[in-house]
Every structure is written in C-alpha cells, then in structure tokens.
Amino acid sequence: MTAQQKELFHLAILRVLDSNRTRFGLGMVAIGHHLPQFGFGLSSFDCEKEWFEELSNAIDYLTSKRLVEEVLKHVDRANRAWRITTEGIDYVDQRG
C-alpha cells in the first residue's frame, strides 16, 4: 500500500467505527465487513492473511495515535474490539 492508500484505509476504519459509537465497539471481522463500502474489500489484497495483517497493523497504528481504543481487554484476547475516541471523531469530522 502506498502512503496515500494507507491514509485512506485508516480513514475508512475510523468511519466504520464512527458509525458505531457504542461502548462495546466492533471486532476485527465486523470492521472488515464494512470496509468494502470504502473500497477496501478482501479482493483489494492478495490473500486473506495480507488483509488481516494490514487491518491489524492499521488498528494498532490508530490505537497508538489515540484515535481508537480497545475495549473488552479483560474478557478474551481472541475476542478483541475497538471503538472510536473523541480524538478520532474530531479527526473524521475534519476530513468530511
């Protein structure tokens, strides 16, 4: 992915999370399910493993920037979920 594609991918993830502002957040599969509407479907990647790695890396990046936060940390590591933060909402709002 180019730098511009990564930026658009990050924004797409934020928009998915912005549309679901619950305290429970969304898991990776749910986030990925909504990404095709922004042009980032599974077919955009060489294989499912690459898609999963890119999505995981992007979520980690957005978490490090405090645009999203992980919820349900203490339940089960395999059942991870994220929600958008106030900073993430502001970021999405600034970019229309």
N, C-alpha and C positions, 0 to 999 in steps of 0.2 A: 504494500500500500504506500502511496505517496503521502507526503505530509498533509496535503490538502484533503486527500481521501480519509486519512486518519481523523482530521478535524471534523469532517462531515460525519464520520462514523461515531465519534464521541458525541456530537450534537444530536444525532439520531437516538442514541441511547438515552441521553438526557430528556429528549422529547417523549420517549416512551415512558420513562419514569415520571415525567411531569404530568402525563395524562392519567397517572395512577397515584395520587397523593395520599395513599392510605398509610397507616403506621406499620402495616405488615410488609410493604414493599413488594417487589417481584423477584422471582428466581431467574436464573440464567436462561432456562428454557423459555419462560414466559417473555422475557425481554427479547430473546432471539426470535420468537414467534411474531413479534410486532415490527421487527426491523425491515422486512421486505417492503413495507409501505414507504420506506425512505430510501429504497434502492440497495439495501444490504441483505439480501436473502442468501440462503445457503448456496445458491448457484453462483453467487459472486466470488466464491472461494474455490480453491482446488479440491478440497475434501472437507468432510465434517470436522475432522481433527483440527485443520487450519482455522475453520470458523470458530470452533470452541476456544482455541488458543488466542485468537485475535480478540474475541469478545471478553475473555477472562482478563487479558492484558489491558484492554480498554477500561474495564470496570475497576481494575486495580489502579490505573492511572487517575481516573476520575475520583476515586476514593482518596488518593494521595493529595489531590487538589482540593479536597473537601467539597466537591460538587455533588457527591453522593455519599451515603453512609450505609454500612452493613447493619442489618437488623437480624434478629434471631441468632445471634452469635453463640449463645449457650445451649441451643437445642441440639443441633447436629451439624457438624461441619459439611456433610453432604447436602444438607438442606439449607443452603445459604440464600439470602435475599438482600436486596438493596432498595433504598428509597432516595429520592432527591432531597437535597438540603436546601435551605433558604438561599445559600450562595448559588446553588445550581439553578434554582428557579430564576434568580436575577440574571444569571448568565444566559439562560434560554430567552428570557424576556428582552434582553439587549440585542439578541440576534434575530428577533422576529420569528 
